[in-house]
């Protein structure tokens, strides 16, 4: 609120310290860092990640009851994916899961 009302500027390190950004890197490392994150996300359970993103976006404009109901709905969808089954198998087999976005 203070930043919105005062218009004070923040350094990138201050933004990181306050939790407004998750990581600060030198500009020459930005593209490589971005690509690393993109690759990490692409190797994950992309359908579940998409559902998580939708639920988080919905939480901004909805009341708690609606958000909890929607979360239950997307959990049911995520729990029926082949990626979920793969994650469970990998856990019991003590190996890294191989997700396929399904």
Secondary structure, 3 states (H helix, E strand, C coil): CHHHHHCCCCCHHHHHHCCCCCCCCCHHHHHHHHHHHHHHHHCCCHHHHHHHHHHHHHHHHCCHHHHHHHHHHHHHHHHCCHHHHHHHHHHHCCCCCCCCCC
